[in-house]
Structures are given as structure tokens and as C-alpha cells.
Amino acid sequence: MIFFFDPVYMLLAMLGYALMLLLASTIAPKVAGRVSGRFSLFTSMVLLGLMILLISSVTIYAILSFAGYYVSIYGLILFLILINLLMYIISPFIINLSFSAKRDENLQMVVNSVARRLNVSPPKAVAVRGPPNAFAYGNVLTGKYVAVSDTLISMLDSDELEAVIGHELGHHKHRDNLVMLLFGLLPSIIFYLGYAMIHASFRDDRRGMQLAAVGFAAVLVSFIVQILVLAFSRLREYYADFEGVRATSKEAMQRGLAKIHLFYHSYPRYMDAIADSKFKTLFIYAFVNAVAEPITKMDIERLKNQKVSPIQEFLSTHPPVPKRLRFIESIGIF
């Protein structure tokens, strides 16, 4: 069965996205406002990660216990895991081809220098074509890469470039590719289990209503877990920004982010390309609502105080730039 032509699948997807928008515009901002500032960044990540794992494991266990033989549970889980592992394995090759990645010795020297400061093994440095951006990728077969676009290399000062590279090395240091692969699987598994139970309910005259109810509940939970995973991804970006500051300074990290932000505000057509990219979760800049033009220190201060759309923020893998700048400012001297 092709999912996108299945009316049940389409109905569940629309229902789930409606729930995400409702939560992102009402409950989520209030919860975030009350919790904000009560925990350190690391503690927040641990607590949120545990919450995701707890909700997901309880939901999957409940479905397994209730469904019995009605749903090919293990087949679905195995299929999703294999698909994601396949993408993990082949994605570096696809990225290298898609972005015309080429080894750059000058960039490699910068990466090596920043890696020594952060006490990590330097990945392979590649220059890619395209608008200003940088990202970290790779796996156990291809090794680790840090990619920086040629436009970003020419746009940033040396310390700003080092800060951006420090951010990307932070993703490798924290194993974000593997971590987000695991967490990204969970809402998909829950969704397709619920989807399979709803289809199974059509064939069961005795427990059809119960299977359908549990299936719908599982679909709703999957989108709630997806919101939590997006929040977890944003925390990982803050964590990587911290490494960028460690490698250079607060000012360099802020200026680097602000210059990238200014570019996409001035050339919104490139923002659309980022929003549509399948690799946007990798980019250092992927929040698609530019709100100011940070040219001077005063402009950066204004940008830090800008309000952001809670809906856009909670449906994004990256924090909005004003919040990232405020977070960088709050980092203690070390």
C-alpha cells in the first residue's frame, strides 16, 4: 500500500499536524515559559530525553500488549529501523554529491586548529557550493565531515568562521547524528503502529472499535512525541553553540550567527531553499523567520530582544536566532 494515497493515512497526518499546531500555539509556550531558566542546559536535555524515552516506551509497550497478533508490530519496527539505518549509511554519499563537496586544505587547517582547542579529533573539512551555511555529517563507514559553503567562508571573519566550525564540531563531539537518529525514530514507530492498528480494526468485528481507539490515541501521542523531539533538537543546537563559544568567544559566535541571519533576511529566496531541503536539520541556520538586520553591536542587541513566533519555534529543529544570541550571552566565563 502507498501511504500517501491512503485516505486513512492522509486523515491521520492532517489530524496530527492540526494537533501540533494547537499545542505549539497554546500549551507549549506556557509550559516552556514556566520551565525556562529552572534547569541548566544539560539537565534540561537529560530530563527531556528521559521524558521522550518514557512516553515512547510506555506507548509502544501498551500497543504491543493490546494488539496481540492483529498488527505486524515487529515487522513495522524493523522496517522503520532499517530505513533509517540505510539513510544514515548512504546520506554522506548523497550529501557529497548534492553539494559538490570537495576537500579544502585551508579549511582543514582551521578545522584542525579548532579541534585542538575543543580536544576532539578533527573531521574531514569540505567546501560545498551554495548560500551561507555549515553542517556536520558522516558515519562510521565514511568518517566524520564538517562542511562549510564557499559563500560562508568568504563572508565570515576568521574568528567568526572558527566559531561556526566549533559549533559543527560540537555536533560531532555530542554525537548528535546518532542521538537524533534514535529519537527521530520514536514518533515514526508510534505513528505507524497506530496507523496499522486502525487498519486492523477494519478486519476485526469483535474488537474493531477498541483497536481503532487505541490506534487513534497512538497517532496523537506520536505527534506529541514529535514536538518533544523538535524541542530536544533545539537544545542540541544550544549545546553546539556552547562549543562554538568555547572554541572562540561569545562575540565571535554571535557575529557569525548574525551575519548568516542577515544574509537570509536580505535574500529570502535562499530561505525557501533551506526550508525545503531534506538536510535542513544539519544546517547551522535552519530557522526560517529572519526578523532583523544585525549589522552593528546595537543591531545585535535589538535582535536579541526580538519576539519570535511560538508556532514557528516549536515546529522548528533549530532555535530562533534571537534566542540563540541570548543564550550565548548567558554563558558564564570559563
For each residue, the residues with C-beta under 8 A, 3 or more apart:
1: 6
2: 5 6
3: 6 9
4: 9 10
5: 2
6: 1 2 3 9 10
7: 10 11
8: 11 12 195 198 199
9: 3 4 6 12 13 195
10: 4 6 7 13 14
11: 7 8 14 15
12: 8 9 15 16 191 194 195 198 216 219
13: 9 10 16 17
14: 10 11 17 18
15: 11 12 18 19 219 220
16: 12 13 19 20 191 219 220 222 223 226
17: 13 14 20 21 223
18: 14 15 21 22
19: 15 16 22 23 220 223 224
20: 16 17 23 24 223 226 227 315
21: 17 18 24 25 311 315
22: 18 19 25 26 27
23: 19 20 26 27 28 224 227 314
24: 20 21 28 29 227 310 311 313 314 315
25: 21 22 28 29 310 311
26: 22 23 29 30
27: 22 23 30 31
28: 23 24 25 31 32 227 310 314
29: 24 25 26 32 33 310 314
30: 26 27 33 34
31: 27 28 34 35
32: 28 29 35 36 231 314
33: 29 30 36
34: 30 31
35: 31 32 38 39 44
36: 32 33
37:
38: 35
39: 35 43 44 47
40: 43 44
41: 44 45 235 238 239 242 327
42: 45 46 239
43: 39 40 46 47
44: 35 39 40 41 47 48 235
45: 41 42 48 49 232 235 236 239
46: 42 43 49 50
47: 39 43 44 50 51
48: 44 45 51 52 228 231 232 235
49: 45 46 52 53 183 232
50: 46 47 53 54
51: 47 48 54 55 228
52: 48 49 55 56 183 186 225 228 229 232
53: 49 50 56 57 186
54: 50 51 57 58
55: 51 52 58 59 221 224 225 228
56: 52 53 59 60 186 187 189 190 225
57: 53 54 60 61
58: 54 55 61 62
59: 55 56 62 63 190 218 221 225
60: 56 57 63 64 189 190 193
61: 57 58 64 65
62: 58 59 65 66 214
63: 59 60 66 67 71 73 190 193 194 197 214 218
64: 60 61 67 73
65: 61 62
66: 62 63 210 211 214
67: 63 64 70 71 73 193 197 200 211 214
68:
69:
70: 67 197 200 203 204 207 211
71: 63 67 76 193 196 197 200
72: 75 76 196
73: 63 64 67 76 77 193 196
74: 77 78
75: 72 78 79
76: 71 72 73 79 80 189 192 193 196
77: 73 74 80 81 189 193
78: 74 75 81 82
79: 75 76 82 83
80: 76 77 83 84 185 188 189 192
81: 77 78 84 85 185
82: 78 79 85 86
83: 79 80 86 87
84: 80 81 87 88 181 184 185 188
85: 81 82 88 89
86: 82 83 89 90
87: 83 84 90 91
88: 84 85 91 139 177 181
89: 85 86 139 141
90: 86 87 93 94
91: 87 88 94 95 137 139 279
92: 95 96 137 138 139 141 142 145
93: 90 96 97 142
94: 90 91 97 98
95: 91 92 98 99 101 137 145 147 279 282
96: 92 93 99 101 126
97: 93 94 100
98: 94 95 279
99: 95 96 128 129 130 147
100: 97 128 129
101: 95 96 126 127 128 145 147
102: 126 127 128
103: 108 124 125 126
104: 107 108 125 126 127
105: 108 109
106: 109 110
107: 104 110 111 125 126 127 148 153
108: 103 104 105 111 112 122 124 125
109: 105 106 112 113
110: 106 107 113 114 125 158 161 162 165
111: 107 108 114 115 122 123 125 146 165 169
112: 108 109 115 116 122
113: 109 110 116 117 162
114: 110 111 117 118 162 165 166 169 247
115: 111 112 118 120 121 122 123 169
116: 112 113 119 122
117: 113 114 166 246 247
118: 114 115 166 169 170 173 243 246 247
119: 116
120: 115 169 172 173
121: 115 144
122: 108 111 112 115 116 125
123: 111 115 136 138 143 144 145 146 169 172
124: 103 108 138 143 144 145 146
125: 103 104 107 108 110 111 122 145 146 148
126: 96 101 102 103 104 107 145 146 147 148
127: 101 102 104 107 147 148 149 150 153
128: 99 100 101 102 147 148 149 150
129: 99 100 149 150
130: 99 133 149 150 151
131: 149 151 263 264 267 270 273 274
132: 149 151 152 155 259 260 263 264 285
133: 130 148 149 152 260 274 283 284 285
134: 146 147 148 149 152 164 165 167 168 283 284
135: 146 147 168 279 282 283 284
136: 123 144 145 146 147 168 169 171 172 176 177 282
137: 91 92 95 144 145 147 177 279 282
138: 92 123 124 142 143 144 145 172 177
139: 88 89 91 92 142 177
140:
141: 89 92
142: 92 93 138 139 145
143: 123 124 138
144: 121 123 124 136 137 138 172
145: 92 95 101 123 124 125 126 136 137 138 142
146: 111 123 124 125 126 134 135 136 165 168 169 172
147: 95 99 101 126 127 128 134 135 136 137
148: 107 125 126 127 128 133 134 152 153 161 164 165 168
149: 127 128 129 130 131 132 133 134 152 153
150: 127 128 129 130 153 154
151: 130 131 132 154 155
152: 132 133 134 148 149 155 156 161 164 260
153: 107 127 148 149 150 156 161
154: 150 151
155: 132 151 152 259 260 263
156: 152 153 160 161 164 256 259
157: 160 161 252 255
158: 110 161 162
159: 162 163 248 249 252
160: 156 157 163 164 248 252 253 255 256 259
161: 110 148 152 153 156 157 158 164 165 256
162: 110 113 114 158 159 165 166 247 248 252
163: 159 160 166 167 244 245 247 248 249 252 253 255 256
164: 134 148 152 156 160 161 167 168 244 253 256 260 284
165: 110 111 114 134 146 148 161 162 168 169 244 247
166: 114 117 118 162 163 169 170 243 244 245 246 247 248 253
167: 134 163 164 170 171 240 241 243 244 253 284
168: 134 135 136 146 148 164 165 171 172 240 284
169: 111 114 115 118 120 123 136 146 165 166 172 173 243 247
170: 118 166 167 173 174 239 240 241 242 243 244
171: 136 167 168 174 176 177 236 240
172: 120 123 136 138 144 146 168 169 175 176 177
173: 118 120 169 170 243
174: 170 171 179 236 239 240 243
175: 172 178 179
176: 136 171 172 179 180 236 240
177: 88 136 137 138 139 171 172 180 181
178: 175 181 182
179: 174 175 176 182 183 236
180: 176 177 183 184 229 232 233 236 281
181: 84 88 177 178 184 185
182: 178 179 185 186
183: 49 52 179 180 186 229 232 233
184: 84 180 181 187 188 229
185: 80 81 84 181 182 188 189
186: 52 53 56 182 183 189 190 225 229
187: 56 184 190 191 222 223 225 226 229
188: 80 84 184 185 191 192 222
189: 56 60 76 77 80 185 186 192 193
190: 56 59 60 63 186 187 193 194 218 219 221 222 225
191: 12 16 187 188 194 195 218 219 222 223
192: 76 80 188 189 195 196
193: 60 63 67 71 73 76 77 189 190 196 197 215 218
194: 12 63 190 191 197 198 214 215 216 217 218 219 221 222
195: 8 9 12 191 192 198 199 215 219
196: 71 72 73 76 192 193 199 200 215
197: 63 67 70 71 193 194 200 201 211 212 214 215 218
198: 8 12 194 195 201 202 211 212 215 216 219
199: 8 195 196 202 203
200: 67 70 71 196 197 203 204 211 215
201: 197 198 204 207 208 209 210 211 212 215
202: 198 199 208
203: 70 199 200 208
204: 70 200 201 207 208 211
205: 208
206:
207: 70 201 204 210 211
208: 201 202 203 204 205 211 212
209: 201 212 213
210: 66 201 207 213 214
211: 66 67 70 197 198 200 201 204 207 208 214 215
212: 197 198 201 208 209 215 216
213: 209 210 216 217
214: 62 63 66 67 194 197 210 211 217 218
215: 193 194 195 196 197 198 200 201 211 212 218 219
216: 12 194 198 212 213 219 220
217: 194 213 214 220 221
218: 59 63 190 191 193 194 197 214 215 221 222
219: 12 15 16 190 191 194 195 198 215 216 222 223
220: 15 16 19 216 217 223 224
221: 55 59 190 194 217 218 224 225
222: 16 187 188 190 191 194 218 219 225 226
223: 16 17 19 20 187 191 219 220 226 227
224: 19 23 55 220 221 227 228
225: 52 55 56 59 186 187 190 221 222 228 229
226: 16 20 187 222 223 229 230
227: 20 23 24 28 223 224 230 231 314 315
228: 48 51 52 55 224 225 231 232
229: 52 180 183 184 186 187 225 226 232 233
230: 226 227 233 234 314 315 316 317
231: 32 48 227 228 234 235 314
232: 45 48 49 52 180 183 228 229 235 236
233: 180 183 229 230 236 237 281 317 318
234: 230 231 237 238 313 316 317 318 319
235: 41 44 45 48 231 232 238 239
236: 45 171 174 176 179 180 232 233 239 240
237: 233 234 240 241 317 318 319 324
238: 41 234 235 241 242 319 324 327
239: 41 42 45 170 174 235 236 242 243
240: 167 168 170 171 174 176 236 237 243 244
241: 167 170 237 238 244 245 253 257 324 327 328
242: 41 170 238 239 245 246 331
243: 118 166 167 169 170 173 174 239 240 246 247
244: 163 164 165 166 167 170 240 241 247 248 252 253 256
245: 163 166 241 242 248 249 250 253 328 331
246: 117 118 166 242 243 334
247: 114 117 118 162 163 165 166 169 243 244
248: 159 160 162 163 166 244 245 252 253
249: 159 163 245 252 253
250: 245 253 254 328 329 331
251: 254 255
252: 157 159 160 162 163 244 248 249 255 256
253: 160 163 164 166 167 241 244 245 248 249 250 256 257 328
254: 250 251 257 258 300 325 328 329
255: 157 160 163 251 252 258 259 300
256: 156 160 161 163 164 244 252 253 259 260
257: 241 253 254 260 261 284 285 321 324 325 328
258: 254 255 261 262 294 299 300 303 321 325
259: 132 155 156 160 255 256 262 263 294
260: 132 133 152 155 164 256 257 263 264 284 285
261: 257 258 264 265 285 290 292 294 303 321
262: 258 259 265 266 290 293 294 295
263: 131 132 155 259 260 266 267 270
264: 131 132 260 261 267 268 270 271 274 285 290
265: 261 262 268 290 291 292 293
266: 262 263 293
267: 131 263 264 270 271
268: 264 265 271 272 290
269: 272 273
270: 131 263 264 267 273 274
271: 264 267 268 274 275 288 290
272: 268 269 275 276 288
273: 131 269 270 276 277
274: 131 133 264 270 271 277 280 283 285 286 288
275: 271 272 280 288
276: 272 273
277: 273 274 280 283
278:
279: 91 95 98 135 137 282 283
280: 274 275 277 283 286 317
281: 180 233 286 317
282: 95 135 136 137 279
283: 133 134 135 274 277 279 280 286 318
284: 133 134 135 164 167 168 257 260
285: 132 133 257 260 261 264 274 318 321
286: 274 280 281 283 316 317 318
287: 312 313 316 318 319 320 321
288: 271 272 274 275 312 316
289: 308 309 312 320
290: 261 262 264 265 268 271 321
291: 265 303 306 308 320 321 322
292: 261 265 299 302 303 306 322
293: 262 265 266 299
294: 258 259 261 262 299 300 303
295: 262 299
296: 299 300
297: 300 301
298: 301 302
299: 258 292 293 294 295 296 302 303
300: 254 255 258 294 296 297 303 304 325
301: 297 298 304 305
302: 292 298 299 305 306
303: 258 261 291 292 294 299 300 306 321 322 325
304: 300 301 322 325 326 329
305: 301 302 322
306: 291 292 302 303 322
307: 322
308: 289 291 312 313 320 322 323
309: 289 312 313
310: 24 25 28 29 313 314
311: 21 24 25 314 315
312: 287 288 289 308 309 315 316 320
313: 24 234 287 308 309 310 316 319 320 323
314: 23 24 28 29 32 227 230 231 310 311
315: 20 21 24 227 230 311 312
316: 230 234 286 287 288 312 313 319 320
317: 230 233 234 237 280 281 286
318: 233 234 237 283 285 286 287
319: 234 237 238 287 313 316 323 324 327
320: 287 289 291 308 312 313 316 323 324
321: 257 258 261 285 287 290 291 303 324 325
322: 291 292 303 304 305 306 307 308 325 326
323: 308 313 319 320 326 327
324: 237 238 241 257 319 320 321 327 328
325: 254 257 258 300 303 304 321 322 328 329
326: 304 322 323 329 330
327: 41 238 241 319 323 324 330 331
328: 241 245 250 253 254 257 324 325 331
329: 250 254 304 325 326
330: 326 327
331: 242 245 250 327 328
332:
333:
334: 246
